[in-house]
Amino acid sequence: MLSATALEKSYPTGDGPLRVLRGVSLHIAAGESVALTGESGSGKSTLLHILGCLDSPDAGSLTLDGAPLDGLDEAGRAAVRRDRIGVVFQQLNLIPSLSVGANLSFQARLADRLDPAWQETLTRRLGLSSLLDRYPEELSGGQQQRVAIGRAIAARPRMVLADEPTGNLDEDTAREVLALLLDLVAETGAGLLIVTHSLSLADRLDRRLHLRAGQLA
Ligand SMILES: Nc1ncnc2c1ncn2[C@@H]1O[C@H](COP(=O)(O)OP(=O)(O)OP(=O)(O)O)[C@@H](O)[C@H]1O
């Protein structure tokens, strides 16, 4: 499924390059759910952006379903993101000019994989059925977070990458959202990687990876 080998990433800073990832290798199998933990600033979001083809590593390689993702140009990376990867960003990135319903179906339409029955199931399970005609600015933070999750999984991606996807949710809603993500993984054989500070959430996934000093433990 998703494999990364010897990823390196540095950011330029006033004090010289800041080495955030120092030889990170990982493999996420089909149908597997993995938590990514680590202190604030340890590089979790950086790694998630690289795995999601949103940023390139300085060195190292990535494959998805056996096909290399390195060396793709921006159009190639955009196609991978559209067709095979669902990302839930920390900043959510909902489209303000589109209604909740249109945001939810956005990526599935782009990928030409809109499935009304699945769309209706996830809208219901995310508790968004009565909010479809609203706009993102008319939603609470937790409601916006649920729209971002629905949008990421509407096209049934091969890999779901989520940055603190339940951070703004109350306990019951967080449990339901996690259950939905895990059901998707079980039903479609997608892989799931969740960045989280919550050890209780991490405990409900198959495996935990911990990022420290630029390496995984
Ligand atoms: N564009 C950038 N330019 C310079 N430094 C950056 C940039 N993006 C991130 N960093 C630095 O890289 C390090 C890793 O950042 P990253 O956001 O990946 O950490 P994180 O583990 O996701 O943190 P958090 O849990 O607080 O979200 C931090 O020290 C951060 O300040």
py3Dmol code that shows the C-alpha trace and the ligand (Angstrom):
import py3Dmol

protein = """\
ATOM      1  CA  MET A   1       0.000   0.000   0.000  1.00  0.00           C
ATOM      2  CA  LEU A   2       1.867   3.157   1.144  1.00  0.00           C
ATOM      3  CA  SER A   3       5.618   2.837   1.659  1.00  0.00           C
ATOM      4  CA  ALA A   4       8.150   5.508   2.484  1.00  0.00           C
ATOM      5  CA  THR A   5      11.899   4.897   2.537  1.00  0.00           C
ATOM      6  CA  ALA A   6      14.570   7.098   4.097  1.00  0.00           C
ATOM      7  CA  LEU A   7      12.648  10.367   3.852  1.00  0.00           C
ATOM      8  CA  GLU A   8      14.632  13.520   4.614  1.00  0.00           C
ATOM      9  CA  LYS A   9      13.245  17.034   4.969  1.00  0.00           C
ATOM     10  CA  SER A  10      14.847  20.278   6.118  1.00  0.00           C
ATOM     11  CA  TYR A  11      13.504  23.814   6.292  1.00  0.00           C
ATOM     12  CA  PRO A  12      15.750  26.844   5.844  1.00  0.00           C
ATOM     13  CA  THR A  13      15.863  29.060   8.922  1.00  0.00           C
ATOM     14  CA  GLY A  14      17.927  32.071  10.039  1.00  0.00           C
ATOM     15  CA  ASP A  15      20.172  29.661  11.998  1.00  0.00           C
ATOM     16  CA  GLY A  16      20.730  27.324   9.039  1.00  0.00           C
ATOM     17  CA  PRO A  17      18.687  24.344   7.875  1.00  0.00           C
ATOM     18  CA  LEU A  18      16.332  22.759  10.401  1.00  0.00           C
ATOM     19  CA  ARG A  19      16.404  18.984   9.806  1.00  0.00           C
ATOM     20  CA  VAL A  20      12.862  17.838  10.562  1.00  0.00           C
ATOM     21  CA  LEU A  21      12.850  14.327   9.046  1.00  0.00           C
ATOM     22  CA  ARG A  22      16.085  12.309   9.268  1.00  0.00           C
ATOM     23  CA  GLY A  23      15.620   9.040   7.438  1.00  0.00           C
ATOM     24  CA  VAL A  24      11.964   8.194   8.043  1.00  0.00           C
ATOM     25  CA  SER A  25      10.793   4.827   6.679  1.00  0.00           C
ATOM     26  CA  LEU A  26       7.341   3.338   7.145  1.00  0.00           C
ATOM     27  CA  HIS A  27       4.869   0.965   5.542  1.00  0.00           C
ATOM     28  CA  ILE A  28       1.101   1.080   5.898  1.00  0.00           C
ATOM     29  CA  ALA A  29      -0.669  -2.031   4.655  1.00  0.00           C
ATOM     30  CA  ALA A  30      -4.099  -2.148   3.010  1.00  0.00           C
ATOM     31  CA  GLY A  31      -6.804  -2.058   5.678  1.00  0.00           C
ATOM     32  CA  GLU A  32      -4.372  -0.965   8.378  1.00  0.00           C
ATOM     33  CA  SER A  33      -4.914   1.979  10.730  1.00  0.00           C
ATOM     34  CA  VAL A  34      -1.876   3.704  12.192  1.00  0.00           C
ATOM     35  CA  ALA A  35      -1.502   6.549  14.695  1.00  0.00           C
ATOM     36  CA  LEU A  36       1.340   9.038  14.317  1.00  0.00           C
ATOM     37  CA  THR A  37       2.283  10.703  17.599  1.00  0.00           C
ATOM     38  CA  GLY A  38       5.139  12.984  18.630  1.00  0.00           C
ATOM     39  CA  GLU A  39       5.744  16.230  20.477  1.00  0.00           C
ATOM     40  CA  SER A  40       4.595  19.514  19.024  1.00  0.00           C
ATOM     41  CA  GLY A  41       7.113  20.534  16.370  1.00  0.00           C
ATOM     42  CA  SER A  42       8.456  16.997  15.890  1.00  0.00           C
ATOM     43  CA  GLY A  43       7.480  16.984  12.195  1.00  0.00           C
ATOM     44  CA  LYS A  44       4.164  15.088  12.104  1.00  0.00           C
ATOM     45  CA  SER A  45       2.444  17.558   9.760  1.00  0.00           C
ATOM     46  CA  THR A  46       5.550  17.728   7.582  1.00  0.00           C
ATOM     47  CA  LEU A  47       5.521  13.933   7.215  1.00  0.00           C
ATOM     48  CA  LEU A  48       1.782  13.873   6.527  1.00  0.00           C
ATOM     49  CA  HIS A  49       2.150  16.498   3.789  1.00  0.00           C
ATOM     50  CA  ILE A  50       4.908  14.477   2.132  1.00  0.00           C
ATOM     51  CA  LEU A  51       2.933  11.207   2.356  1.00  0.00           C
ATOM     52  CA  GLY A  52      -0.074  13.053   0.894  1.00  0.00           C
ATOM     53  CA  CYS A  53       1.924  14.287  -2.128  1.00  0.00           C
ATOM     54  CA  LEU A  54       1.422  17.887  -1.002  1.00  0.00           C
ATOM     55  CA  ASP A  55       5.117  18.484  -0.471  1.00  0.00           C
ATOM     56  CA  SER A  56       8.287  16.755  -1.713  1.00  0.00           C
ATOM     57  CA  PRO A  57      10.988  15.254   0.479  1.00  0.00           C
ATOM     58  CA  ASP A  58      14.591  16.417  -0.007  1.00  0.00           C
ATOM     59  CA  ALA A  59      15.571  12.735  -0.318  1.00  0.00           C
ATOM     60  CA  GLY A  60      13.973   9.319   0.006  1.00  0.00           C
ATOM     61  CA  SER A  61      11.214   7.586  -1.902  1.00  0.00           C
ATOM     62  CA  LEU A  62       7.486   6.917  -1.734  1.00  0.00           C
ATOM     63  CA  THR A  63       5.271   4.291  -3.345  1.00  0.00           C
ATOM     64  CA  LEU A  64       1.491   3.851  -3.320  1.00  0.00           C
ATOM     65  CA  ASP A  65       0.147   0.431  -4.317  1.00  0.00           C
ATOM     66  CA  GLY A  66       3.601  -0.387  -5.631  1.00  0.00           C
ATOM     67  CA  ALA A  67       3.798   2.611  -8.000  1.00  0.00           C
ATOM     68  CA  PRO A  68       6.511   5.190  -7.303  1.00  0.00           C
ATOM     69  CA  LEU A  69       5.289   8.678  -6.411  1.00  0.00           C
ATOM     70  CA  ASP A  70       8.727  10.293  -6.731  1.00  0.00           C
ATOM     71  CA  GLY A  71       9.580  12.304  -9.755  1.00  0.00           C
ATOM     72  CA  LEU A  72       5.960  13.176 -10.548  1.00  0.00           C
ATOM     73  CA  ASP A  73       5.413  16.733 -11.726  1.00  0.00           C
ATOM     74  CA  GLU A  74       2.762  18.925 -10.061  1.00  0.00           C
ATOM     75  CA  ALA A  75       0.033  17.647 -12.402  1.00  0.00           C
ATOM     76  CA  GLY A  76       0.953  14.044 -11.632  1.00  0.00           C
ATOM     77  CA  ARG A  77       0.910  14.687  -7.890  1.00  0.00           C
ATOM     78  CA  ALA A  78      -2.439  16.474  -8.190  1.00  0.00           C
ATOM     79  CA  ALA A  79      -3.870  13.429  -9.979  1.00  0.00           C
ATOM     80  CA  VAL A  80      -2.691  11.122  -7.178  1.00  0.00           C
ATOM     81  CA  ARG A  81      -4.230  13.422  -4.565  1.00  0.00           C
ATOM     82  CA  ARG A  82      -7.498  13.633  -6.487  1.00  0.00           C
ATOM     83  CA  ASP A  83      -7.881   9.931  -7.267  1.00  0.00           C
ATOM     84  CA  ARG A  84      -6.245   7.991  -4.483  1.00  0.00           C
ATOM     85  CA  ILE A  85      -5.578  10.011  -1.348  1.00  0.00           C
ATOM     86  CA  GLY A  86      -7.948  11.720   1.078  1.00  0.00           C
ATOM     87  CA  VAL A  87      -6.400  14.310   3.391  1.00  0.00           C
ATOM     88  CA  VAL A  88      -7.991  15.971   6.400  1.00  0.00           C
ATOM     89  CA  PHE A  89      -5.901  19.060   7.145  1.00  0.00           C
ATOM     90  CA  GLN A  90      -5.426  20.684  10.524  1.00  0.00           C
ATOM     91  CA  GLN A  91      -6.672  23.937   8.930  1.00  0.00           C
ATOM     92  CA  LEU A  92      -9.531  21.993   7.210  1.00  0.00           C
ATOM     93  CA  ASN A  93      -9.347  24.046   3.967  1.00  0.00           C
ATOM     94  CA  LEU A  94     -13.083  23.961   3.220  1.00  0.00           C
ATOM     95  CA  ILE A  95     -14.142  25.957   0.171  1.00  0.00           C
ATOM     96  CA  PRO A  96     -15.992  29.025   1.525  1.00  0.00           C
ATOM     97  CA  SER A  97     -18.031  29.721  -1.618  1.00  0.00           C
ATOM     98  CA  LEU A  98     -19.495  26.184  -1.712  1.00  0.00           C
ATOM     99  CA  SER A  99     -22.308  24.832   0.450  1.00  0.00           C
ATOM    100  CA  VAL A 100     -21.698  21.986   2.886  1.00  0.00           C
ATOM    101  CA  GLY A 101     -23.241  19.547   0.399  1.00  0.00           C
ATOM    102  CA  ALA A 102     -21.010  20.786  -2.427  1.00  0.00           C
ATOM    103  CA  ASN A 103     -17.928  20.701  -0.194  1.00  0.00           C
ATOM    104  CA  LEU A 104     -18.744  17.112   0.784  1.00  0.00           C
ATOM    105  CA  SER A 105     -19.032  15.915  -2.806  1.00  0.00           C
ATOM    106  CA  PHE A 106     -16.211  18.096  -4.178  1.00  0.00           C
ATOM    107  CA  GLN A 107     -13.357  15.588  -4.274  1.00  0.00           C
ATOM    108  CA  ALA A 108     -15.610  12.680  -5.321  1.00  0.00           C
ATOM    109  CA  ARG A 109     -16.831  14.751  -8.286  1.00  0.00           C
ATOM    110  CA  LEU A 110     -13.279  15.696  -9.269  1.00  0.00           C
ATOM    111  CA  ALA A 111     -12.319  12.020  -9.161  1.00  0.00           C
ATOM    112  CA  ASP A 112     -15.498  11.148 -11.083  1.00  0.00           C
ATOM    113  CA  ARG A 113     -16.518   8.728  -8.343  1.00  0.00           C
ATOM    114  CA  LEU A 114     -19.598  10.315  -6.797  1.00  0.00           C
ATOM    115  CA  ASP A 115     -21.708   7.571  -5.205  1.00  0.00           C
ATOM    116  CA  PRO A 116     -25.006   9.027  -3.911  1.00  0.00           C
ATOM    117  CA  ALA A 117     -25.698   6.119  -1.525  1.00  0.00           C
ATOM    118  CA  TRP A 118     -22.267   6.346   0.096  1.00  0.00           C
ATOM    119  CA  GLN A 119     -22.525  10.155   0.166  1.00  0.00           C
ATOM    120  CA  GLU A 120     -25.855   9.869   1.987  1.00  0.00           C
ATOM    121  CA  THR A 121     -24.446   7.309   4.461  1.00  0.00           C
ATOM    122  CA  LEU A 122     -21.478   9.393   5.410  1.00  0.00           C
ATOM    123  CA  THR A 123     -23.532  12.603   5.613  1.00  0.00           C
ATOM    124  CA  ARG A 124     -25.855  10.864   8.092  1.00  0.00           C
ATOM    125  CA  ARG A 125     -23.102   9.262  10.135  1.00  0.00           C
ATOM    126  CA  LEU A 126     -21.247  12.579  10.342  1.00  0.00           C
ATOM    127  CA  GLY A 127     -24.437  14.237  11.608  1.00  0.00           C
ATOM    128  CA  LEU A 128     -24.493  16.711   8.709  1.00  0.00           C
ATOM    129  CA  SER A 129     -27.851  15.879   7.064  1.00  0.00           C
ATOM    130  CA  SER A 130     -29.580  19.049   8.276  1.00  0.00           C
ATOM    131  CA  LEU A 131     -26.640  21.300   7.386  1.00  0.00           C
ATOM    132  CA  LEU A 132     -26.172  20.527   3.677  1.00  0.00           C
ATOM    133  CA  ASP A 133     -27.386  23.946   2.446  1.00  0.00           C
ATOM    134  CA  ARG A 134     -25.295  26.002   4.849  1.00  0.00           C
ATOM    135  CA  TYR A 135     -21.895  27.508   4.098  1.00  0.00           C
ATOM    136  CA  PRO A 136     -18.696  26.691   6.019  1.00  0.00           C
ATOM    137  CA  GLU A 137     -18.664  30.074   7.807  1.00  0.00           C
ATOM    138  CA  GLU A 138     -22.104  29.244   9.245  1.00  0.00           C
ATOM    139  CA  LEU A 139     -20.799  26.106  10.980  1.00  0.00           C
ATOM    140  CA  SER A 140     -19.107  25.480  14.318  1.00  0.00           C
ATOM    141  CA  GLY A 141     -15.493  24.290  14.357  1.00  0.00           C
ATOM    142  CA  GLY A 142     -16.546  20.712  15.034  1.00  0.00           C
ATOM    143  CA  GLN A 143     -19.130  20.763  12.230  1.00  0.00           C
ATOM    144  CA  GLN A 144     -16.490  22.103   9.827  1.00  0.00           C
ATOM    145  CA  GLN A 145     -14.151  19.319  10.913  1.00  0.00           C
ATOM    146  CA  ARG A 146     -16.807  16.715  10.080  1.00  0.00           C
ATOM    147  CA  VAL A 147     -17.332  18.243   6.604  1.00  0.00           C
ATOM    148  CA  ALA A 148     -13.570  18.040   5.971  1.00  0.00           C
ATOM    149  CA  ILE A 149     -13.595  14.348   6.948  1.00  0.00           C
ATOM    150  CA  GLY A 150     -16.581  13.617   4.723  1.00  0.00           C
ATOM    151  CA  ARG A 151     -14.959  15.361   1.775  1.00  0.00           C
ATOM    152  CA  ALA A 152     -11.739  13.390   2.256  1.00  0.00           C
ATOM    153  CA  ILE A 153     -13.442   9.990   2.239  1.00  0.00           C
ATOM    154  CA  ALA A 154     -16.343  10.571  -0.194  1.00  0.00           C
ATOM    155  CA  ALA A 155     -14.353   9.205  -3.141  1.00  0.00           C
ATOM    156  CA  ARG A 156     -13.266   6.137  -1.125  1.00  0.00           C
ATOM    157  CA  PRO A 157      -9.545   6.881  -1.381  1.00  0.00           C
ATOM    158  CA  ARG A 158      -6.863   4.180  -1.113  1.00  0.00           C
ATOM    159  CA  MET A 159      -5.153   6.117   1.653  1.00  0.00           C
ATOM    160  CA  VAL A 160      -6.632   8.506   4.226  1.00  0.00           C
ATOM    161  CA  LEU A 161      -4.271  10.908   6.006  1.00  0.00           C
ATOM    162  CA  ALA A 162      -5.775  12.959   8.801  1.00  0.00           C
ATOM    163  CA  ASP A 163      -4.183  15.635  10.996  1.00  0.00           C
ATOM    164  CA  GLU A 164      -5.928  15.689  14.418  1.00  0.00           C
ATOM    165  CA  PRO A 165      -9.312  14.935  12.787  1.00  0.00           C
ATOM    166  CA  THR A 166     -11.219  14.750  16.060  1.00  0.00           C
ATOM    167  CA  GLY A 167      -9.436  17.563  17.891  1.00  0.00           C
ATOM    168  CA  ASN A 168     -12.462  19.897  17.972  1.00  0.00           C
ATOM    169  CA  LEU A 169     -15.110  17.259  18.642  1.00  0.00           C
ATOM    170  CA  ASP A 170     -16.849  16.224  21.845  1.00  0.00           C
ATOM    171  CA  GLU A 171     -16.188  12.676  23.036  1.00  0.00           C
ATOM    172  CA  ASP A 172     -19.300  11.051  21.515  1.00  0.00           C
ATOM    173  CA  THR A 173     -18.891  12.738  18.135  1.00  0.00           C
ATOM    174  CA  ALA A 174     -15.176  11.940  18.110  1.00  0.00           C
ATOM    175  CA  ARG A 175     -15.979   8.278  18.744  1.00  0.00           C
ATOM    176  CA  GLU A 176     -18.510   8.199  15.886  1.00  0.00           C
ATOM    177  CA  VAL A 177     -16.145   9.946  13.483  1.00  0.00           C
ATOM    178  CA  LEU A 178     -13.338   7.529  14.321  1.00  0.00           C
ATOM    179  CA  ALA A 179     -15.734   4.580  13.925  1.00  0.00           C
ATOM    180  CA  LEU A 180     -16.685   5.897  10.467  1.00  0.00           C
ATOM    181  CA  LEU A 181     -13.039   6.170   9.434  1.00  0.00           C
ATOM    182  CA  LEU A 182     -12.311   2.649  10.725  1.00  0.00           C
ATOM    183  CA  ASP A 183     -15.395   1.251   8.944  1.00  0.00           C
ATOM    184  CA  LEU A 184     -14.202   2.799   5.706  1.00  0.00           C
ATOM    185  CA  VAL A 185     -10.813   1.160   6.165  1.00  0.00           C
ATOM    186  CA  ALA A 186     -12.456  -2.197   6.933  1.00  0.00           C
ATOM    187  CA  GLU A 187     -14.908  -1.983   4.010  1.00  0.00           C
ATOM    188  CA  THR A 188     -12.609  -0.695   1.285  1.00  0.00           C
ATOM    189  CA  GLY A 189      -9.173  -1.878   2.417  1.00  0.00           C
ATOM    190  CA  ALA A 190      -7.913   1.710   2.485  1.00  0.00           C
ATOM    191  CA  GLY A 191      -4.978   2.572   4.709  1.00  0.00           C
ATOM    192  CA  LEU A 192      -5.434   5.158   7.467  1.00  0.00           C
ATOM    193  CA  LEU A 193      -2.834   7.366   9.150  1.00  0.00           C
ATOM    194  CA  ILE A 194      -4.018   9.697  11.899  1.00  0.00           C
ATOM    195  CA  VAL A 195      -1.812  12.347  13.473  1.00  0.00           C
ATOM    196  CA  THR A 196      -2.945  12.719  17.049  1.00  0.00           C
ATOM    197  CA  HIS A 197      -1.884  13.823  20.521  1.00  0.00           C
ATOM    198  CA  SER A 198      -4.556  11.529  22.028  1.00  0.00           C
ATOM    199  CA  LEU A 199      -3.192   8.236  23.328  1.00  0.00           C
ATOM    200  CA  SER A 200      -6.727   6.914  23.806  1.00  0.00           C
ATOM    201  CA  LEU A 201      -7.413   7.488  20.092  1.00  0.00           C
ATOM    202  CA  ALA A 202      -4.026   5.946  19.218  1.00  0.00           C
ATOM    203  CA  ASP A 203      -4.944   2.863  21.283  1.00  0.00           C
ATOM    204  CA  ARG A 204      -7.970   2.210  19.078  1.00  0.00           C
ATOM    205  CA  LEU A 205      -5.853   1.919  15.939  1.00  0.00           C
ATOM    206  CA  ASP A 206      -3.812  -1.099  14.854  1.00  0.00           C
ATOM    207  CA  ARG A 207      -0.404   0.424  15.504  1.00  0.00           C
ATOM    208  CA  ARG A 208       1.336   3.542  16.722  1.00  0.00           C
ATOM    209  CA  LEU A 209       4.396   5.276  15.260  1.00  0.00           C
ATOM    210  CA  HIS A 210       6.165   7.895  17.348  1.00  0.00           C
ATOM    211  CA  LEU A 211       8.252  10.643  15.762  1.00  0.00           C
ATOM    212  CA  ARG A 212      11.199  11.855  17.834  1.00  0.00           C
ATOM    213  CA  ALA A 213      14.285  13.783  16.755  1.00  0.00           C
ATOM    214  CA  GLY A 214      13.336  13.298  13.118  1.00  0.00           C
ATOM    215  CA  GLN A 215      13.037   9.505  13.311  1.00  0.00           C
ATOM    216  CA  LEU A 216      10.279   7.001  13.928  1.00  0.00           C
ATOM    217  CA  ALA A 217      10.238   4.759  16.972  1.00  0.00           C
TER     218      ALA A 217
END
"""
ligand_1 = """\
31
LIG
N 7.632 26.153 6.120
C 8.423 26.042 7.186
N 9.565 26.780 7.291
C 10.389 26.658 8.360
N 10.152 25.801 9.389
C 9.037 25.066 9.347
C 8.111 25.148 8.252
N 7.088 24.275 8.500
C 7.368 23.689 9.690
N 8.537 24.174 10.203
C 9.191 23.735 11.453
O 9.419 22.332 11.330
C 9.176 21.676 12.569
C 8.104 20.597 12.362
O 6.845 21.217 12.099
P 5.507 20.369 11.950
O 4.396 21.311 11.703
O 5.744 19.296 10.954
O 5.405 19.707 13.411
P 4.186 18.929 14.131
O 4.792 17.738 14.782
O 3.105 18.688 13.142
O 3.720 19.981 15.220
P 2.259 20.213 15.927
O 1.980 18.968 16.748
O 2.532 21.420 16.793
O 1.255 20.470 14.849
C 8.772 22.758 13.558
O 9.915 23.118 14.289
C 8.319 23.906 12.669
O 8.561 25.138 13.304
"""
view = py3Dmol.view(width=600, height=400)
view.addModel(protein, "pdb")
view.setStyle({"model": 0}, {"cartoon": {"style": "trace"}})
view.addModel(ligand_1, "xyz")
view.setStyle({"model": 1}, {"stick": {}})
view.zoomTo()
view.show()
